[in-house]
Amino acid sequence: MQIGQRNQIKTKVTENDTAKVFGSGELLVLATPRMIALMEECSYKCISKDLEAGSSSVGTLLNVKHLSATPVGMEITVEAEITEIDGRRVCFSIKAYDECGLIGEGTHERFIVFSDKFMQKTYSKLESK
């Protein structure tokens, strides 16, 4: 994994991706939560092949602007680029485009964790409530 490493994913917007379905609005346009989920997926996939066995990454911070609406049926492209690596913290520049241009941009931070230890700590919450 290195600064400048990139990943890209593409998908077509369906009715299941809309604000109306996600509950984030009433319109049949790409939902902001769906765009953000795609940005996080793109970032995760950017580094997943470089992680050692037994580890994964979790999202810890997102700062995103949704700049333009995208209709059902249009293809979107999401890009993630590593901008900083600080130990187990990895930062990304993230952007989303539809066929007419930029629709969203921001930053995303992920933290590399050891999967078993992370899940044990997470599920220990059930015992302490």
C-alpha positions in Angstrom: 0.0 0.0 0.0 1.3 3.4 -0.9 0.4 7.1 -1.2 -1.2 7.7 -4.6 -2.6 4.2 -4.9 -6.0 4.3 -6.5 -9.2 2.3 -7.0 -12.3 2.9 -9.1 -15.7 1.3 -9.2 -18.6 1.9 -11.6 -22.3 1.1 -11.2 -25.6 2.2 -12.7 -28.1 4.0 -10.5 -31.3 1.9 -10.0 -34.5 2.7 -8.1 -33.0 0.8 -5.1 -30.2 3.5 -4.9 -32.6 6.4 -4.6 -33.3 8.8 -1.8 -36.9 7.6 -1.7 -35.8 4.0 -1.0 -33.0 5.0 1.5 -35.4 7.3 3.4 -33.1 10.3 3.0 -35.6 12.1 0.8 -38.6 11.7 -1.5 -37.1 11.9 -4.9 -35.9 9.2 -7.3 -32.3 10.4 -7.5 -29.1 8.8 -6.2 -29.3 8.9 -2.4 -26.4 10.6 -0.5 -26.1 7.6 1.8 -25.7 5.3 -1.3 -23.1 7.6 -2.8 -21.2 7.6 0.5 -21.4 3.8 0.8 -19.9 3.4 -2.7 -17.1 5.8 -1.7 -16.4 3.7 1.4 -16.5 0.5 -0.7 -14.1 1.9 -3.2 -11.7 2.9 -0.5 -12.0 -0.4 1.3 -11.2 -2.3 -1.9 -8.3 0.0 -2.7 -6.4 -1.4 0.3 -7.9 -4.8 1.0 -5.5 -6.8 -1.2 -2.6 -5.3 0.6 -3.7 -6.2 4.1 -2.0 -9.1 6.0 -4.1 -12.2 6.7 -6.4 -11.8 9.6 -6.7 -8.1 9.3 -9.3 -5.8 7.7 -10.1 -2.1 7.7 -12.9 -0.1 9.2 -14.2 3.3 8.3 -13.7 5.9 11.0 -14.3 9.3 9.4 -16.1 10.7 6.3 -16.4 14.3 5.2 -18.4 14.4 2.0 -20.2 16.9 -0.1 -23.0 15.8 -2.5 -22.8 18.3 -5.3 -25.2 17.2 -8.0 -28.2 14.9 -8.3 -28.0 11.8 -10.5 -31.1 10.2 -12.1 -32.0 6.6 -12.2 -30.4 4.9 -15.2 -27.2 6.9 -15.3 -23.8 5.3 -14.6 -21.6 6.6 -11.8 -17.9 6.2 -11.3 -16.4 6.4 -7.8 -12.7 6.9 -7.2 -10.5 6.6 -4.1 -6.9 7.7 -3.8 -4.6 7.1 -0.8 -3.4 10.5 0.4 -1.8 9.6 3.8 -0.6 6.5 5.7 0.1 6.9 9.4 0.6 3.5 11.0 -2.7 1.7 10.8 -4.6 4.9 9.7 -5.1 5.3 6.0 -6.6 8.5 4.5 -8.3 8.9 1.1 -9.4 11.5 -1.3 -12.8 10.3 -2.7 -14.8 11.5 -5.7 -17.9 10.4 -7.5 -18.9 11.3 -11.1 -21.9 10.7 -13.2 -21.9 10.8 -17.0 -22.1 14.7 -16.8 -19.4 15.4 -14.3 -18.5 15.6 -10.6 -21.4 14.8 -8.2 -19.6 14.3 -4.9 -16.2 14.6 -3.2 -14.5 14.5 0.1 -12.2 12.6 2.4 -12.3 9.3 4.1 -10.3 7.7 6.8 -9.9 3.9 7.5 -8.2 2.1 10.3 -6.5 -1.3 9.9 -7.6 -3.7 12.6 -7.0 -7.3 13.5 -10.4 -8.9 12.7 -10.6 -11.4 15.6 -9.5 -8.9 18.2 -11.8 -6.2 16.8 -14.9 -8.5 16.8 -14.1 -9.8 20.3 -14.0 -6.2 21.6 -17.2 -5.3 19.7 -19.2 -8.3 21.0 -17.9 -7.8 24.5 -20.3 -4.8 24.6 -23.2 -7.3 24.8 -21.8 -8.7 28.1 -21.3 -5.4 29.7 -24.7 -3.8 29.1 
